[in-house]
Amino acid sequence: MKKAAVFFLILVLAVNSFAQDKPAVAPEKNVIKVNSLALILATGSIFYEREISDLTSAQLGVGYFNYKLGDTKFNGLFLTPEFRLYVKKNAIDGFYVSPYLRYQSYNFENKADAETNKGTLTTFGGGVAFGRQWIFTKGFVIDFFFGGHYSGSSIKTTAGTEPTDINKLEGFRTRVGLCLGFAF
């Protein structure tokens, strides 16, 4: 009977120690990820996120935009710094609210008329995104977010006149993403 009791006690302790293998809070503090939905729009964006505290993190996104709107071709870079507030005490893994800013600088070219219109478009704005980020075993990360922002723009024309379809890049815009990455 003593051997059965000792065996049962050892079994309970062993099972308990295996159950504590996975921590309740993600041990990772950094995430690198790529927005896979942006690739559909010929946009590449990469994000780096760093945990600041149990509830907050900071993220910086850098991207390249290569798109055609009507007769106008745009290409250039954008920066998106954000501050993330996680609902539960598990920054970088869970539901979050994220106020952010966005700076964009694009070259444009329009060959619709007999002349070619060229110049630069700069936009600056901000908004709020809501999302959920999951960190799986081995550090695999999925981040789904949506939100909206408002931006204003300034245009410098170097050749020809200002294209009419540029105003589609300013004002209220939606922001949706599905990022895949790695936490470390």
N, C-alpha and C positions, 0 to 999 in steps of 0.2 A: 504494500500500500504506500509506503514511503517513497519507493522508486517511482510510482505513478504520479504522486503529488509533486516530487522534484521535477520529473519530466514535464508535467503540465505547467509548472512555474517557469521553467526554461523556455518552453514553447510560447507562453504568453509574452515573456520578455523579448524573445526573438521576433515575434510578429510585431510587437510594439516598436522595436527599433527599425524594422523595415518600413513601417507606416510613416516614420518621421523622415524618410529619405527625401521627399519633395517638400521644400520650404513653402510656407503660406505666401510669402512675398518673393517676387522674382529677385534673385541675387544680382542680376545684370544691372549695369548703370548706364550703358551706352547702346544705341541702336543706329544702324546704317540701313537705309531702305531706298527702294526705287518705286516710283509711282507707275504701276503697270497700265492703268487706264489712260495716262497721258501719252503713252506710246501710240495709241490709236489716232491721236490728233497730231502726230509728227512732233511731239514735244517730249523731250527727255528731262526728267527731274530726279535729283537725288537728295535725300534728307539725312541729316545727322541730328540725333536727339540725345540729350544728356540729362540724367536725373539730377535735380537740384536738392529736393527734399522728399519726404515720404509722399507728399501730395502734388508736387510740382516738377516740371521739367522745362527745358528750353530746347527749341528745335530751329535749325537753319536749313532752308531748302534752296538749292541752286538749280536752275533749269535752262534749257535751250528751247527756243520756240522757232519753228519753221512751218509757216502756214500760209494758205492762200485764201483771202476773203474777196469774192468777186474777181475783179481784175488786178487786185493788189497782192503782191507777195510780201510777207513779213518774215524777218529772221532776227534773232537777238537773244539776249539773256534776261533772266529775272531772278530776283532774290526774295525769299519769303522767311523773315524771322518770326517765330511764334513763341508764345508762352502757353504751356499746357497746365491746366488744373484738373487733376484726376479726382474722381468722386470718392473713391475709397483710398485708404492709405497704402497704395501700391503703385507709385509713379512708374510709368512706362508700361504698365500692364493693367488695362481696364478701360472704363468709360471716362471720357474727358471733354472739357470745354476749352477752346483754344482761340483767344484773340490773337490776331496777326496783322502784320503790315506786308505790303507787296510793292516792290519797285521793279519796273520793267523798262528796258531800253531796246528798241527795235529799229532796224533799218527797213525802209519800205521802197518798193519799186512798182510802178504802175505803167503798163504799156498799152492801155486801152485806146488812147487817142493816137494821133499822128506823132505826138511827142511823148517822151518818156518822163514820167514824174518820179523823182527820187527825194529821199530825205530821211529824217529820223523821227521816231515817235517815242516819247517818254511818258510813262504813267506812274502815278503813285497813289496808293490807297490802303484801305484796311478793312478788316471784317472779323467775323467769328465763325469758327468751324466746330462741329460736334462729331465725336467719333468713338470708336472702340478699337483698342489695340490688344492683340493676343500675343503672348510669348509662349511658344511650345518648347518641348524638350529639345535639347541640342541647340537652343537659341534661335530657332526659326520664328520669324515675326510676320504677322498679318495686321495691317492697319487700314480700317475703312473709315472714311470721313466724308462729311458733306457740310455745306454752309454757303455763305454769300459774302460779298464785299462790294464796296463802292470805290471807284477810282476816277480821278481826273487826269487829263493828259495835256501835253504840250507838243507841238509839231514844229519842226524846222525843215523847210523845203530847200533842197540844194539845186534841184533842176525841175522846171515845169511848175505845175500848180499842185495844190493840196488835193488828194483823192477824196471823194465823197464817202467812201465806205470805211474810213478810219474811225468814225464815231461809234462803230460797233464794238470797239475795244475799250470804251470808257463808259462810265455810269455803273449801274448795278449789274453784277455778274454772279453766277453760281460757281461753286467750287466743289468738286466731287473727286474722290481718289480711292484707289485700292493699292496700297503699297505692300511690297514683299521685301523682306530683308532679314537681317541677322542681328541678334543682341549679343553683347559681350561685356 
